Amino acid sequence: MGRLMTGEEALAWGAWCAGVRFVTGYPGTPSKGLFAALQTLAASQPNNAPSFHWAANEKVALELAIGATLAGQPALVCVKSVGGNVLLDALMTVNLTGVPTPLVIALGDDPSAWHSQNEQDTRWLALMSELPLLEPVSVSEAAQTMHTAFQIAAAFALPVIVRFTKAFATANEERDEPVAGLSPVTTPQRPSLPSIASGGNAVTLHAALHEKVRRLQSVWDTSPLNAATGDGSIAVIGVGFCATKVRQVLAALQPFLPPLRCVALATTHPLPRNWLLSALAGATVALVVEDGEPLVEMQLKALAHEARLPCAVRGKLTGELPREGELTLRRIGVALQAFSEVPADAVAALPDPQRPQGFTLRFCDGCPYPPLLDALVAACQQLGVEPVVASDPGCSIVAIGAPYELVRIKHSMGGAVNFIAALAKLERDPQRRYIALVGDSDFFHGALLGILNAVCWQAPMAVIVADNGGAAFTGGQPHLGSGFDATGNFTPSLRMEALLTAAGVPTRVVSSFDTAALRDAVRWLLDYGDGVRALVVREPCPFVPVWTAHGLRPQKTDGKIVGE
């Protein structure tokens, strides 16, 4: 029966039909929706459900998935763009060893940085690791794209990357459920061990990887995921979900456009060279439309030059399209004005959503952060010192903007502790207090190692860990201290104060809604002397699902969150 399905739901169906048995990752946007969609499928078919696990970070997730494939379990890793950076270390060896059973990495990019600290194009990691890369061109074709990724992973014994964007993740199309025609992927029998990459075999394995990529190129040359229609002299190449955007723009501007050929490219690494040359035969201009960097455009320029194809490759490098920000329908329409007389009012009517610039986020009602920040500001004012606060991605970034304007440094997960440690150790300004503000999920993701380093370096600094029960900023997914796993089962709960105390860090634990105790604890924290002190502020977020998963029902009472 047909229903509206999002891009991430369609990808989930593709993985489900392919026979995924282990799903892991680290929560982020986009990609968390794919994980959640698979959990929904598992709830409806519990006898066929894979295992789910939110890992401490993305590198751990990928290594767990590699281990799952060694155990004969087809695996899926769900991460967002910057998470790809974290797993790169493991990716750059598993590309050499390969995997005995399918492993797919679903990588969600975020053009315009709607939910991220940057708008990186993570497709470069596929080129760097020399691994297969697929990009779904539409929601209706997404399940087949994900299923193909598992097929390629099985056939070539390689991890496969499926890259998608926020616009694709949230797009809707009507699709049949369940998706017809997709069956479990059959994996050839291979030994799972040994799985070793070292100096003694790296060159041999690298040569084998290159041979696999050469064979894969011929597979991509005949892939039905790529499509070309029309025979005009101007070709518009939509890469991944940009193909859907291109189709929408061409439909809206059709009365004003000359005949065009429309090319949809889903297999972006390695490029299907022969197929592209055939699709562009007779074209004099090719406009490459892709979200992110001009990755395909650059390669297509080189290919056209090498093949002596009389076709001018245009796009971001030649100025028709901007290199920054998501490619909206209007931006694509503006690019087409370079090749035809499209009225300005017709282009202006195309959608052009823009991410607001600046820091406009606000804390939610009942959030435990404002009392903590108020206590920190008050303590610094009483001491007559300037707070130098670094935070990591998470709810604390709200304190970058008004009314607090407290956070002065914010980069990546786990970075706050290290930035502050170096600044405190090397600057040592007595009129300043050096403070790292980290979240609970972030504590396990990357901050803990920085704290251990700061202890041994004897950095004079304060660490505040805001423990609100889960990864609140991305939807409340559990972490290693939540006491629940991804499916709501009880697990051991790692206490941050126990780990900090074991590392020799003087540590206190306080509730953010116990005003007197909180203010006393913050004053104690700021008297850190020549070493590291830590304060764990424990109060559950009212919107974290793990807090309610086992009958606890948070409610707001006189500004407090209490569990019945």
BAVEXMI-343683 format. One record per residue (C-alpha): residue in three letters; x, y, z. Coordinates in steps of 0.5 Angstrom, whole numbers. Example, Ala and Ser with C-alpha at 12.3 -4.5 7.8 and 13.67 -1.06 7.14 Angstrom:
// residues 2
+------+-------+-------+-------+
: fise :    xx :    yy :    zz :
+------+-------+-------+-------+
:  ALA :    25 :    -9 :    16 :
:  SER :    27 :    -2 :    14 :
+------+-------+-------+-------+
This chain:
// residues 564
+------+-------+-------+-------+
: fise :    xx :    yy :    zz :
+------+-------+-------+-------+
:  MET :     0 :     0 :     0 :
:  GLY :     3 :     7 :    -2 :
:  ARG :     4 :    12 :     3 :
:  LEU :     9 :    18 :     4 :
:  MET :    16 :    16 :     6 :
:  THR :    22 :    21 :     7 :
:  GLY :    28 :    19 :     4 :
:  GLU :    31 :    16 :    11 :
:  GLU :    25 :    12 :    11 :
:  ALA :    26 :     9 :     4 :
:  LEU :    34 :     8 :     5 :
:  ALA :    32 :     4 :    12 :
:  TRP :    27 :     0 :     7 :
:  GLY :    33 :    -2 :     3 :
:  ALA :    37 :    -4 :     8 :
:  TRP :    32 :    -8 :    11 :
:  CYS :    30 :   -12 :     5 :
:  ALA :    38 :   -13 :     4 :
:  GLY :    38 :   -17 :    10 :
:  VAL :    42 :   -12 :    15 :
:  ARG :    43 :   -15 :    22 :
:  PHE :    47 :   -10 :    26 :
:  VAL :    46 :    -2 :    26 :
:  THR :    50 :     2 :    29 :
:  GLY :    52 :    10 :    29 :
:  TYR :    53 :    16 :    33 :
:  PRO :    47 :    21 :    33 :
:  GLY :    47 :    27 :    29 :
:  THR :    43 :    30 :    23 :
:  PRO :    42 :    28 :    18 :
:  SER :    43 :    20 :    19 :
:  LYS :    39 :    19 :    26 :
:  GLY :    32 :    19 :    22 :
:  LEU :    35 :    13 :    18 :
:  PHE :    37 :     9 :    25 :
:  ALA :    30 :    11 :    28 :
:  ALA :    26 :     9 :    21 :
:  LEU :    30 :     2 :    22 :
:  GLN :    28 :     1 :    29 :
:  THR :    21 :     3 :    27 :
:  LEU :    21 :    -3 :    22 :
:  ALA :    24 :    -7 :    27 :
:  ALA :    18 :    -6 :    32 :
:  SER :    13 :    -8 :    27 :
:  GLN :    17 :   -14 :    25 :
:  PRO :    21 :   -16 :    32 :
:  ASN :    22 :   -23 :    30 :
:  ASN :    27 :   -21 :    24 :
:  ALA :    30 :   -15 :    28 :
:  PRO :    37 :   -13 :    27 :
:  SER :    41 :   -11 :    33 :
:  PHE :    42 :    -4 :    35 :
:  HIS :    47 :     0 :    38 :
:  TRP :    49 :     7 :    39 :
:  ALA :    56 :     8 :    40 :
:  ALA :    61 :    12 :    44 :
:  ASN :    63 :    16 :    38 :
:  GLU :    63 :    14 :    30 :
:  LYS :    70 :    11 :    30 :
:  VAL :    68 :     6 :    35 :
:  ALA :    61 :     5 :    31 :
:  LEU :    65 :     3 :    25 :
:  GLU :    70 :    -1 :    28 :
:  LEU :    64 :    -5 :    32 :
:  ALA :    61 :    -6 :    25 :
:  ILE :    67 :    -9 :    22 :
:  GLY :    67 :   -14 :    28 :
:  ALA :    60 :   -15 :    26 :
:  THR :    62 :   -17 :    19 :
:  LEU :    67 :   -22 :    22 :
:  ALA :    62 :   -25 :    25 :
:  GLY :    58 :   -26 :    19 :
:  GLN :    53 :   -20 :    20 :
:  PRO :    51 :   -15 :    15 :
:  ALA :    52 :    -8 :    18 :
:  LEU :    50 :    -1 :    17 :
:  VAL :    53 :     5 :    20 :
:  CYS :    49 :    11 :    21 :
:  VAL :    53 :    18 :    22 :
:  LYS :    53 :    25 :    20 :
:  SER :    58 :    29 :    16 :
:  VAL :    63 :    31 :    21 :
:  GLY :    62 :    24 :    24 :
:  GLY :    66 :    22 :    18 :
:  ASN :    72 :    25 :    20 :
:  VAL :    72 :    21 :    27 :
:  LEU :    71 :    14 :    23 :
:  LEU :    77 :    16 :    18 :
:  ASP :    82 :    12 :    22 :
:  ALA :    79 :     6 :    21 :
:  LEU :    76 :     7 :    14 :
:  MET :    83 :     8 :    12 :
:  THR :    85 :     1 :    14 :
:  VAL :    78 :    -3 :    12 :
:  ASN :    79 :    -1 :     5 :
:  LEU :    85 :    -5 :     5 :
:  THR :    83 :   -11 :     9 :
:  GLY :    76 :   -11 :     6 :
:  VAL :    70 :   -14 :    10 :
:  PRO :    67 :   -22 :     9 :
:  THR :    60 :   -19 :     9 :
:  PRO :    57 :   -13 :     7 :
:  LEU :    58 :    -6 :    11 :
:  VAL :    55 :     0 :     9 :
:  ILE :    56 :     7 :    11 :
:  ALA :    50 :    12 :    11 :
:  LEU :    53 :    19 :    11 :
:  GLY :    49 :    25 :    12 :
:  ASP :    52 :    31 :     9 :
:  ASP :    49 :    38 :    11 :
:  PRO :    50 :    44 :     6 :
:  SER :    48 :    50 :     9 :
:  ALA :    50 :    48 :    16 :
:  TRP :    43 :    47 :    18 :
:  HIS :    45 :    43 :    24 :
:  SER :    52 :    43 :    24 :
:  GLN :    58 :    47 :    25 :
:  ASN :    61 :    47 :    18 :
:  GLU :    58 :    45 :    11 :
:  GLN :    63 :    40 :     9 :
:  ASP :    63 :    35 :     3 :
:  THR :    64 :    28 :     6 :
:  ARG :    64 :    25 :    -1 :
:  TRP :    72 :    27 :    -1 :
:  LEU :    73 :    21 :     4 :
:  ALA :    70 :    16 :    -1 :
:  LEU :    76 :    19 :    -6 :
:  MET :    81 :    19 :    -1 :
:  SER :    79 :    12 :     2 :
:  GLU :    78 :     9 :    -6 :
:  LEU :    71 :     6 :    -4 :
:  PRO :    65 :     6 :    -8 :
:  LEU :    60 :    12 :    -7 :
:  LEU :    53 :    12 :    -8 :
:  GLU :    48 :    18 :    -8 :
:  PRO :    40 :    17 :    -8 :
:  VAL :    37 :    21 :   -14 :
:  SER :    30 :    21 :   -11 :
:  VAL :    26 :    18 :    -5 :
:  SER :    23 :    13 :   -10 :
:  GLU :    30 :    11 :   -12 :
:  ALA :    33 :    11 :    -5 :
:  ALA :    31 :     4 :    -3 :
:  GLN :    34 :     1 :    -9 :
:  THR :    40 :     5 :    -8 :
:  MET :    41 :     3 :    -1 :
:  HIS :    40 :    -5 :    -3 :
:  THR :    45 :    -4 :    -9 :
:  ALA :    50 :    -1 :    -4 :
:  PHE :    49 :    -8 :     0 :
:  GLN :    50 :   -12 :    -7 :
:  ILE :    56 :    -8 :    -8 :
:  ALA :    59 :    -9 :    -1 :
:  ALA :    58 :   -17 :    -2 :
:  ALA :    60 :   -18 :    -9 :
:  PHE :    67 :   -14 :    -8 :
:  ALA :    68 :   -15 :     0 :
:  LEU :    69 :    -7 :     1 :
:  PRO :    65 :    -2 :     5 :
:  VAL :    60 :     2 :     1 :
:  ILE :    59 :     9 :     2 :
:  VAL :    52 :    12 :     1 :
:  ARG :    52 :    20 :     2 :
:  PHE :    45 :    24 :     2 :
:  THR :    44 :    31 :     4 :
:  LYS :    39 :    34 :     9 :
:  ALA :    34 :    36 :     4 :
:  PHE :    34 :    29 :     1 :
:  ALA :    33 :    26 :     8 :
:  THR :    27 :    30 :    10 :
:  ALA :    24 :    30 :     3 :
:  ASN :    17 :    26 :     2 :
:  GLU :    15 :    22 :    -4 :
:  GLU :     9 :    16 :    -4 :
:  ARG :    12 :     9 :    -4 :
:  ASP :    10 :     2 :    -3 :
:  GLU :    11 :    -1 :     3 :
:  PRO :    14 :    -6 :     4 :
:  VAL :    18 :    -4 :    -2 :
:  ALA :    17 :    -9 :    -8 :
:  GLY :    22 :   -13 :   -12 :
:  LEU :    28 :   -13 :    -6 :
:  SER :    30 :   -19 :    -3 :
:  PRO :    36 :   -21 :     2 :
:  VAL :    43 :   -20 :    -1 :
:  THR :    47 :   -27 :    -2 :
:  THR :    54 :   -26 :     0 :
:  PRO :    59 :   -31 :    -2 :
:  GLN :    63 :   -35 :     3 :
:  ARG :    69 :   -32 :     5 :
:  PRO :    74 :   -33 :    11 :
:  SER :    73 :   -28 :    16 :
:  LEU :    80 :   -28 :    19 :
:  PRO :    85 :   -26 :    18 :
:  SER :    84 :   -19 :    18 :
:  ILE :    90 :   -15 :    18 :
:  ALA :    93 :    -9 :    15 :
:  SER :   100 :    -7 :    16 :
:  GLY :   107 :    -5 :    13 :
:  GLY :   108 :   -12 :    11 :
:  ASN :   102 :   -13 :     6 :
:  ALA :    99 :    -5 :     5 :
:  VAL :   102 :    -5 :    -2 :
:  THR :    99 :   -11 :    -4 :
:  LEU :    92 :   -10 :    -1 :
:  HIS :    93 :    -3 :    -4 :
:  ALA :    94 :    -6 :   -11 :
:  ALA :    88 :   -11 :   -10 :
:  LEU :    84 :    -5 :    -8 :
:  HIS :    85 :    -1 :   -15 :
:  GLU :    83 :    -7 :   -18 :
:  LYS :    77 :    -8 :   -15 :
:  VAL :    76 :     0 :   -17 :
:  ARG :    77 :    -2 :   -24 :
:  ARG :    72 :    -7 :   -24 :
:  LEU :    67 :    -3 :   -21 :
:  GLN :    67 :     2 :   -26 :
:  SER :    65 :    -2 :   -31 :
:  VAL :    59 :    -4 :   -26 :
:  TRP :    57 :     3 :   -25 :
:  ASP :    57 :     4 :   -33 :
:  THR :    51 :     0 :   -34 :
:  SER :    48 :     1 :   -27 :
:  PRO :    40 :     3 :   -28 :
:  LEU :    41 :     8 :   -22 :
:  ASN :    44 :    13 :   -27 :
:  ALA :    39 :    16 :   -33 :
:  ALA :    39 :    20 :   -38 :
:  THR :    33 :    23 :   -42 :
:  GLY :    33 :    28 :   -48 :
:  ASP :    38 :    30 :   -53 :
:  GLY :    39 :    38 :   -53 :
:  SER :    46 :    41 :   -54 :
:  ILE :    45 :    43 :   -47 :
:  ALA :    46 :    38 :   -41 :
:  VAL :    44 :    39 :   -34 :
:  ILE :    47 :    34 :   -30 :
:  GLY :    44 :    33 :   -23 :
:  VAL :    48 :    29 :   -18 :
:  GLY :    45 :    25 :   -13 :
:  PHE :    39 :    29 :   -10 :
:  CYS :    40 :    35 :   -14 :
:  ALA :    37 :    31 :   -20 :
:  THR :    30 :    31 :   -17 :
:  LYS :    32 :    39 :   -16 :
:  VAL :    34 :    39 :   -23 :
:  ARG :    27 :    36 :   -25 :
:  GLN :    23 :    40 :   -21 :
:  VAL :    26 :    47 :   -24 :
:  LEU :    26 :    44 :   -31 :
:  ALA :    18 :    43 :   -30 :
:  ALA :    17 :    50 :   -27 :
:  LEU :    21 :    53 :   -33 :
:  GLN :    20 :    49 :   -38 :
:  PRO :    16 :    54 :   -43 :
:  PHE :    22 :    58 :   -43 :
:  LEU :    28 :    53 :   -44 :
:  PRO :    30 :    50 :   -50 :
:  PRO :    31 :    43 :   -51 :
:  LEU :    35 :    40 :   -45 :
:  ARG :    38 :    33 :   -44 :
:  CYS :    37 :    31 :   -36 :
:  VAL :    42 :    27 :   -33 :
:  ALA :    42 :    24 :   -26 :
:  LEU :    48 :    21 :   -23 :
:  ALA :    48 :    16 :   -17 :
:  THR :    54 :    13 :   -18 :
:  THR :    59 :    18 :   -16 :
:  HIS :    65 :    14 :   -15 :
:  PRO :    68 :    11 :   -19 :
:  LEU :    65 :    16 :   -24 :
:  PRO :    62 :    11 :   -30 :
:  ARG :    66 :    14 :   -35 :
:  ASN :    64 :    11 :   -41 :
:  TRP :    57 :    12 :   -39 :
:  LEU :    58 :    19 :   -38 :
:  LEU :    61 :    20 :   -45 :
:  SER :    56 :    17 :   -48 :
:  ALA :    50 :    21 :   -44 :
:  LEU :    54 :    27 :   -46 :
:  ALA :    55 :    25 :   -54 :
:  GLY :    53 :    31 :   -58 :
:  ALA :    52 :    36 :   -52 :
:  THR :    56 :    43 :   -53 :
:  VAL :    55 :    45 :   -45 :
:  ALA :    54 :    41 :   -39 :
:  LEU :    52 :    44 :   -33 :
:  VAL :    54 :    40 :   -27 :
:  VAL :    49 :    41 :   -21 :
:  GLU :    52 :    38 :   -14 :
:  ASP :    51 :    40 :    -7 :
:  GLY :    58 :    41 :    -4 :
:  GLU :    64 :    42 :    -7 :
:  PRO :    65 :    41 :   -15 :
:  LEU :    67 :    34 :   -14 :
:  VAL :    64 :    31 :   -20 :
:  GLU :    65 :    37 :   -24 :
:  MET :    73 :    37 :   -23 :
:  GLN :    73 :    30 :   -25 :
:  LEU :    68 :    31 :   -31 :
:  LYS :    73 :    37 :   -34 :
:  ALA :    79 :    32 :   -34 :
:  LEU :    75 :    27 :   -37 :
:  ALA :    72 :    31 :   -42 :
:  HIS :    79 :    34 :   -44 :
:  GLU :    82 :    27 :   -44 :
:  ALA :    77 :    24 :   -49 :
:  ARG :    77 :    30 :   -53 :
:  LEU :    70 :    31 :   -52 :
:  PRO :    67 :    38 :   -55 :
:  CYS :    63 :    40 :   -49 :
:  ALA :    64 :    46 :   -44 :
:  VAL :    63 :    43 :   -37 :
:  ARG :    60 :    49 :   -33 :
:  GLY :    58 :    49 :   -25 :
:  LYS :    61 :    52 :   -19 :
:  LEU :    68 :    53 :   -22 :
:  THR :    66 :    57 :   -27 :
:  GLY :    61 :    61 :   -23 :
:  GLU :    54 :    59 :   -25 :
:  LEU :    53 :    56 :   -19 :
:  PRO :    55 :    58 :   -12 :
:  ARG :    60 :    54 :    -8 :
:  GLU :    57 :    56 :    -1 :
:  GLY :    51 :    54 :     2 :
:  GLU :    45 :    49 :    -1 :
:  LEU :    43 :    49 :    -8 :
:  THR :    36 :    51 :    -8 :
:  LEU :    31 :    51 :   -14 :
:  ARG :    32 :    58 :   -15 :
:  ARG :    40 :    58 :   -15 :
:  ILE :    39 :    53 :   -20 :
:  GLY :    34 :    57 :   -24 :
:  VAL :    39 :    63 :   -24 :
:  ALA :    44 :    58 :   -27 :
:  LEU :    40 :    56 :   -32 :
:  GLN :    39 :    64 :   -34 :
:  ALA :    46 :    63 :   -37 :
:  PHE :    44 :    59 :   -42 :
:  SER :    37 :    61 :   -44 :
:  GLU :    33 :    67 :   -43 :
:  VAL :    29 :    65 :   -37 :
:  PRO :    25 :    71 :   -34 :
:  ALA :    27 :    74 :   -28 :
:  ASP :    20 :    73 :   -25 :
:  ALA :    20 :    66 :   -26 :
:  VAL :    26 :    65 :   -23 :
:  ALA :    24 :    69 :   -17 :
:  ALA :    18 :    65 :   -16 :
:  LEU :    22 :    58 :   -15 :
:  PRO :    23 :    56 :    -7 :
:  ASP :    30 :    59 :    -4 :
:  PRO :    30 :    57 :     3 :
:  GLN :    36 :    60 :     7 :
:  ARG :    39 :    58 :    14 :
:  PRO :    38 :    64 :    19 :
:  GLN :    45 :    67 :    20 :
:  GLY :    47 :    69 :    27 :
:  PHE :    46 :    65 :    34 :
:  THR :    38 :    65 :    35 :
:  LEU :    37 :    59 :    39 :
:  ARG :    34 :    59 :    45 :
:  PHE :    33 :    54 :    51 :
:  CYS :    27 :    50 :    52 :
:  ASP :    22 :    51 :    57 :
:  GLY :    24 :    47 :    63 :
:  CYS :    32 :    46 :    61 :
:  PRO :    37 :    45 :    66 :
:  TYR :    42 :    49 :    63 :
:  PRO :    40 :    57 :    65 :
:  PRO :    40 :    56 :    72 :
:  LEU :    47 :    53 :    71 :
:  LEU :    49 :    59 :    67 :
:  ASP :    46 :    64 :    72 :
:  ALA :    50 :    61 :    77 :
:  LEU :    57 :    61 :    73 :
:  VAL :    56 :    68 :    71 :
:  ALA :    54 :    70 :    78 :
:  ALA :    60 :    67 :    81 :
:  CYS :    65 :    70 :    76 :
:  GLN :    62 :    77 :    78 :
:  GLN :    63 :    76 :    85 :
:  LEU :    70 :    74 :    84 :
:  GLY :    71 :    79 :    79 :
:  VAL :    74 :    75 :    74 :
:  GLU :    73 :    74 :    67 :
:  PRO :    70 :    67 :    65 :
:  VAL :    73 :    64 :    59 :
:  VAL :    68 :    58 :    57 :
:  ALA :    69 :    53 :    51 :
:  SER :    64 :    49 :    49 :
:  ASP :    63 :    43 :    44 :
:  PRO :    57 :    42 :    40 :
:  GLY :    50 :    41 :    44 :
:  CYS :    45 :    45 :    48 :
:  SER :    51 :    49 :    51 :
:  ILE :    52 :    53 :    44 :
:  VAL :    45 :    57 :    46 :
:  ALA :    50 :    60 :    51 :
:  ILE :    54 :    63 :    45 :
:  GLY :    48 :    68 :    43 :
:  ALA :    44 :    73 :    47 :
:  PRO :    43 :    74 :    53 :
:  TYR :    49 :    70 :    56 :
:  GLU :    54 :    71 :    50 :
:  LEU :    58 :    66 :    55 :
:  VAL :    61 :    61 :    50 :
:  ARG :    67 :    64 :    47 :
:  ILE :    70 :    58 :    43 :
:  LYS :    66 :    52 :    40 :
:  HIS :    69 :    48 :    35 :
:  SER :    68 :    40 :    35 :
:  MET :    66 :    34 :    39 :
:  GLY :    71 :    33 :    45 :
:  GLY :    75 :    40 :    43 :
:  ALA :    73 :    44 :    49 :
:  VAL :    77 :    41 :    54 :
:  ASN :    83 :    41 :    50 :
:  PHE :    82 :    48 :    48 :
:  ILE :    82 :    51 :    55 :
:  ALA :    87 :    46 :    57 :
:  ALA :    92 :    49 :    53 :
:  LEU :    90 :    56 :    54 :
:  ALA :    90 :    56 :    61 :
:  LYS :    97 :    52 :    62 :
:  LEU :   100 :    57 :    57 :
:  GLU :    96 :    64 :    59 :
:  ARG :    95 :    63 :    66 :
:  ASP :    92 :    70 :    67 :
:  PRO :    89 :    71 :    74 :
:  GLN :    84 :    75 :    72 :
:  ARG :    81 :    70 :    68 :
:  ARG :    77 :    63 :    70 :
:  TYR :    78 :    57 :    64 :
:  ILE :    72 :    53 :    64 :
:  ALA :    70 :    47 :    59 :
:  LEU :    63 :    46 :    58 :
:  VAL :    61 :    39 :    56 :
:  GLY :    55 :    35 :    55 :
:  ASP :    54 :    28 :    57 :
:  SER :    54 :    24 :    51 :
:  ASP :    60 :    29 :    49 :
:  PHE :    64 :    27 :    55 :
:  PHE :    64 :    20 :    53 :
:  HIS :    65 :    21 :    45 :
:  GLY :    71 :    25 :    46 :
:  ALA :    72 :    30 :    52 :
:  LEU :    74 :    24 :    57 :
:  LEU :    81 :    23 :    53 :
:  GLY :    82 :    31 :    53 :
:  ILE :    81 :    31 :    61 :
:  LEU :    86 :    25 :    62 :
:  ASN :    91 :    29 :    58 :
:  ALA :    89 :    36 :    62 :
:  VAL :    90 :    32 :    69 :
:  CYS :    97 :    29 :    67 :
:  TRP :    99 :    36 :    64 :
:  GLN :    97 :    39 :    70 :
:  ALA :    93 :    44 :    67 :
:  PRO :    89 :    49 :    71 :
:  MET :    82 :    49 :    69 :
:  ALA :    75 :    47 :    71 :
:  VAL :    71 :    42 :    67 :
:  ILE :    63 :    42 :    67 :
:  VAL :    59 :    36 :    65 :
:  ALA :    52 :    37 :    64 :
:  ASP :    49 :    31 :    65 :
:  ASN :    41 :    31 :    62 :
:  GLY :    40 :    24 :    61 :
:  GLY :    42 :    23 :    53 :
:  ALA :    44 :    26 :    47 :
:  ALA :    39 :    32 :    48 :
:  PHE :    41 :    36 :    42 :
:  THR :    40 :    31 :    37 :
:  GLY :    33 :    27 :    40 :
:  GLY :    35 :    24 :    46 :
:  GLN :    39 :    18 :    44 :
:  PRO :    42 :    14 :    50 :
:  HIS :    50 :    14 :    51 :
:  LEU :    54 :    10 :    56 :
:  GLY :    52 :    13 :    62 :
:  SER :    44 :    13 :    61 :
:  GLY :    43 :     6 :    63 :
:  PHE :    39 :     4 :    57 :
:  ASP :    41 :     2 :    50 :
:  ALA :    38 :     4 :    43 :
:  THR :    32 :    -1 :    44 :
:  GLY :    30 :     1 :    51 :
:  ASN :    33 :    -5 :    55 :
:  PHE :    37 :    -3 :    62 :
:  THR :    45 :    -3 :    61 :
:  PRO :    50 :    -2 :    66 :
:  SER :    51 :     6 :    67 :
:  LEU :    58 :     9 :    67 :
:  ARG :    58 :    15 :    72 :
:  MET :    62 :    21 :    70 :
:  GLU :    64 :    22 :    77 :
:  ALA :    67 :    15 :    78 :
:  LEU :    71 :    16 :    72 :
:  LEU :    73 :    23 :    74 :
:  THR :    75 :    21 :    81 :
:  ALA :    79 :    15 :    78 :
:  ALA :    83 :    20 :    74 :
:  GLY :    85 :    24 :    80 :
:  VAL :    80 :    30 :    79 :
:  PRO :    77 :    33 :    85 :
:  THR :    69 :    32 :    83 :
:  ARG :    62 :    34 :    85 :
:  VAL :    55 :    33 :    83 :
:  VAL :    50 :    37 :    84 :
:  SER :    43 :    39 :    81 :
:  SER :    42 :    45 :    77 :
:  PHE :    35 :    46 :    80 :
:  ASP :    38 :    46 :    87 :
:  THR :    40 :    53 :    87 :
:  ALA :    44 :    54 :    94 :
:  ALA :    48 :    48 :    93 :
:  LEU :    49 :    49 :    85 :
:  ARG :    52 :    56 :    87 :
:  ASP :    56 :    53 :    92 :
:  ALA :    59 :    48 :    88 :
:  VAL :    61 :    53 :    82 :
:  ARG :    64 :    57 :    87 :
:  TRP :    68 :    51 :    89 :
:  LEU :    70 :    49 :    82 :
:  LEU :    73 :    56 :    80 :
:  ASP :    78 :    55 :    86 :
:  TYR :    81 :    50 :    82 :
:  GLY :    88 :    52 :    83 :
:  ASP :    94 :    49 :    79 :
:  GLY :    90 :    43 :    77 :
:  VAL :    83 :    40 :    74 :
:  ARG :    77 :    41 :    78 :
:  ALA :    70 :    38 :    75 :
:  LEU :    63 :    39 :    77 :
:  VAL :    57 :    34 :    74 :
:  VAL :    51 :    38 :    74 :
:  ARG :    46 :    32 :    73 :
:  GLU :    38 :    34 :    72 :
:  PRO :    34 :    30 :    66 :
:  CYS :    32 :    34 :    60 :
:  PRO :    25 :    34 :    60 :
:  PHE :    25 :    32 :    53 :
:  VAL :    30 :    26 :    53 :
:  PRO :    26 :    20 :    51 :
:  VAL :    31 :    15 :    55 :
:  TRP :    28 :    19 :    62 :
:  THR :    21 :    17 :    60 :
:  ALA :    23 :    10 :    57 :
:  HIS :    21 :     6 :    64 :
:  GLY :    15 :     9 :    67 :
:  LEU :    19 :    16 :    69 :
:  ARG :    14 :    21 :    67 :
:  PRO :    18 :    28 :    68 :
:  GLN :    13 :    34 :    69 :
:  LYS :    15 :    41 :    71 :
:  THR :    13 :    44 :    78 :
:  ASP :    15 :    51 :    80 :
:  GLY :    21 :    51 :    75 :
:  LYS :    23 :    44 :    77 :
:  ILE :    23 :    37 :    73 :
:  VAL :    22 :    32 :    78 :
:  GLY :    20 :    24 :    76 :
:  GLU :    14 :    21 :    79 :
+------+-------+-------+-------+
